[in-house]
Amino acid sequence: MFKIAVIGASGILGRAIAHELARHEDWKVVTTAFSRPGPDTIQLDIRDRKAVAEFVEREAPDALVIAAAERRPDVCEKHPDLARELNVDAVRTFAAAAERRGAWTLSISTDYVFDGKHPPYRADSMPAPLNAYGRSKLEGELALEASTRLGCVLRLPLLYGPIVSWAESAVTSLVPAIARSAEPGGKVAVMDDWAVRYPTFTPDVAFVIGQMLERHAFGDAICGIVQWSGDEPMSKYEIAIRLADALRLNAQLMPERSPADETPRPRDCHLVSDRLEALGIGRRTAFDDAIRQVLEVFPWRGVVPDRR
């Protein structure tokens, strides 16, 4: 029985991974969470080194997928120690424990390890993070490399997918402002039209990770750094237009064509996915189709005007 531990299975990506891996009847999936553990999920504080080591020793997985992280740039900027604990130290602890058992470790990283000035970026492009989030994730990549010979980093861009709150993704977090702008007398919603993003659907990422795990299960583990990204470039303003269309709202939207975020963010960190593609790995769902799947499931009444 091939056994996989998904760390951070209550988050937007972790849930998608756990759901995808559960489709494999001959795999056993163990999930962990900290703030939102479910009935079949092990509560684990990834900052607790002793608890992490004991978890890996007890569960003895063949593979670890680390989806837990502090991924909010503004929080990382204000609390760099927390970012280091979650994005660097925890990765090191898991990777070292996995190395002792001969387990493969997959750690999730970000396109924010780049400065966004010279896209597109390959896996071997020189990192140059602009903010504390990007720096912590880059340090996490280095921690993984130093702690295990059987490790892989998967860099991802902006994620969206099935949610438990609008704020869970930077894509769906735009919905409340869009909805308010569509109300009678509503205020115009100003949306960033400076930075280029590549929204990537979490079920697609989970499918990619499942394919990577299949290779490991057959003795052909992928190591080093790989990247996966959606292939539709758009700004938050353009995302908002497509959200409004999917919600059938006559929204009032205004583009902001200069950087407005307090925390510095890169302009265009387009990730090249060629290494995985060359292995026949990958799946991309068109943004308009994927976002409609998300909006059809998540209850919108009370935030979005009734469309009946």
N, C-alpha and C positions, 0 to 999 in steps of 0.2 A: 504494500500500500504506500503510495507516494503521499507524503505529508507536507503541507504548506502552512506556515503561520503568517497571517496578515495582521500587521501591527498598525493600529489606527483605523479599525474597520468601521467606526461610526462616522467618519468624515465623508465628504462628497466623493472622493476618489476611493477610499477604502471600502465603502458600501458597494460601489460598482465592481470592484475587484472581487470581493467576497461573493457577490451574486454570480459573477461570471464563472469563478472557479468551482462553485457548487454544482455547476452543470456537468462536471466531470465525475461520473459515478464511481470511478476507481481512484479518486483522490480524496484524501481527508484534509479538510480545511479547519484550522484553529484560528479564531479571531480574538483580538484584544481591543479594548477601548479604555479610556480614562474617565471622561466626564459623562459619557452617555452609553454605558455598557448595557447590552440587551440580555435577555435571559440565557442565551447560548454563547455569550461573549465573556471572556476573562477580563476582569478589571486589572489594568496594569499601568502604573506610572512609569513611563519610560525614562524619567529622570532618576529613578531608584536603581542604581547599578546592581545591587545585590538581588533585587527582585527580578531584574531583566536576566541576569545570569542564571538564576534559579528556574525561571520560566523556560529558557532555551534548553537547559539541562533536563528538565522534567518532561517537556513536550517532545524533545528530540526531533525537530522537523528536518526534512530534507532540503527545504528552501524557506527563506524569510523574505517577505515583502514589506518594506518599511514605508508606509503611507502616512504615518503620523509626523507632524511638523508644525512649526509656527510659520504660516505662509502669508501673514498680513504684513506688508511692508511698513506701514505706519507703526504697528505694534513693535516690530523688530527695531525700528529706529529709536523708539522711546525706551525699549527694554532689551538692549543688546545681550545682557546676561541670560535672559530667558531664551532668546533666539539661539544662543550658543548651547545652552543645555539641551534644547529639543532638536536642533538642526545639526549639531556637531557631536557633542558628547554622547548622546543617545545612539547615534549611528555607530560611533566607535565601539560602544559597549556591545551592541547587538552583533556587529561584524566580528569582534573578537570572540564572543561566545559561539557564534556560528562556525568560525574557523576551527575552534577546538573540536567541534563535532563533524567537520567536513561538510557543512551545509552551505548552499549557495545563498548569497545575500543580494537582494535587489533594493537599491535605495533610490527614492524619487528626488530629483533635483529640478532646476528651473532654468528658463531662458534668461533670467535676470543675472546669471553669472557673467553676462556680456553687457557692454555699454550701449549697444544699439546704434553705433555710428557706422559700422561697416558690414551690414548684412549682405547675403545670408551667412549663417554661422554653421560650420561643420563641427563634428565632435572634437576635432583636434585644433580648432581655432583658439587663439589666446584669450582666456577670460579676463575681464576687466569690470567687475561689478561696481555699480554706482551707489548702492545703498547697503544698509546693514543686513537686509534680507539676502541680497545677492552674495554678500561676503560670507554670511553664515552658511549658505548652501554650498558655496565653493569650498569652504573649509570642511564641510561635511563630506564632499566628494573626496578630498585628500585624506580625511580620516578613514573612510572606507578602504581606499587604496592601501593605506599603511597598516590596516588591521587584518586584512584577509587576502589570500591569493585567489579566492573563489567569490569575487564580488563584481557587481555591475551597477553602474549609475544610469538611470533613465531620466534625461532632461525633458521637461514638458513646458509648454507655454500656458496661457490663460485657459483654465478649465471651466466647463459648465456641464450640467447633467441633472439627473433627478435630485431634487433638493428637499430639505426639511424646513427651510426658511428662505425668503428672497435674498437675504444677505449672504447666504452660503457661497454664492459665486459672484464675481465681479460683473458677470453678464446679467444674471437675474436681479442683482441689486439695483439695476436701473429701473425696474418695473414700477415701483411706487411713485417715483418722480414722473415717469411717463404717464401713469394713470392720473396723477393730480393735474398734470398739464392739460389733460383731455376733459376735465370737468368744466362745467360752465363757470366762467370767470377764473379759470385755472391759470397758474403762473407758468410762464415759459420755462422749460427745462433746458438748462445749458449743459451740453455734453462735449467732452473732450474730442476734438477732431485733429489732434496733433500726433499722438502716438498710434502706431500701426500694431494691431494685435492679430493673433491667429487662434481664434477660439477653437478649443479641442474638446470633443464630446467624451465624457468619462467612460461610458460603455465601450467606446472605441479603444480607449487606452487600456481598459480592463481586458479586452479581446487581445490586444497586442501583448500584454503581460502574460496572458494565458498561453499564447503561442511561444513566448520565450520560455515559460515553465515547461512546456512540452519538450522543447529541445533539451532542457536540463534533465528531464525525466528519462530521456533516451541517451544520456551520457554525453551530450554535446552542449555544455553550458556556455552561454555568451558572457564574456567578461570585459571589463574596461568601461568605456563610455559609449552610450547610444542615445539617440534622440528620436522623439516622435512629435509630430505637429499636424494640426489641421492645415489645409492649404488655401483657405479663403482669407485674404488680408482685409481687415476693416478696423476703423476707429470705433471708439465707444459711441460716437454720434451715429455712425452707420449701423452699429449693432442696435442702437435705440430705434432707428427707423424700421428695422426689420422686426424688432419686438413689437412695436406699435402696429405694424401690419399684421403680425400673427395674432395679436389681441383684438384686431379690428377697432383700433382706437384712433380718433382724429387728434393726435397729439401735437402740442406746440413745442417744437424742438429747435434749439439754436446751437450752431457749432462754435466751439471755442478752439481757435487755431494756434494757441500758444500754450506751453505747459502750465498747468494750474495746480498741480499736486504739491503739497508741502514737502513730502518726501521725494527726492529725485528719482525719476524713472527713465529707463532707456526708451528711445523713440521707436526702434524697429529691431527686434531680436529674432528674426525669422530663422528657425532651426531647420537644418537639412536632415532629412530622415533616411539618407541613402543607405546606411549600413544595415538597418533593419529591412528596408525594401529589397536590398540585394539578397537577403536570406528568405525572401518570400513572405515576410511578416508585415502585417498592416491591415487597417481598415479605416475608412473615413466616411462618415455620414454627413451629407450636405447640411449646412447650418440651418436652413429654413425647415428642413424635415425634422432635424434633431430638436430644435427649440420648440416646435409644435408638440413633439412628444412630451417634453418637460412641462409645458404649459397645460396640456390636456390632463395631466395627472395631478399637478399641484393645485390646491383649492385657491381660486383667485378672488372669490367674493369677499368684500370688505376692504380690498385693496384696489381692485380694478372695477370700474363701473359695470353694473349688470348689462350684459350684451344681448339679453333676450328681447 
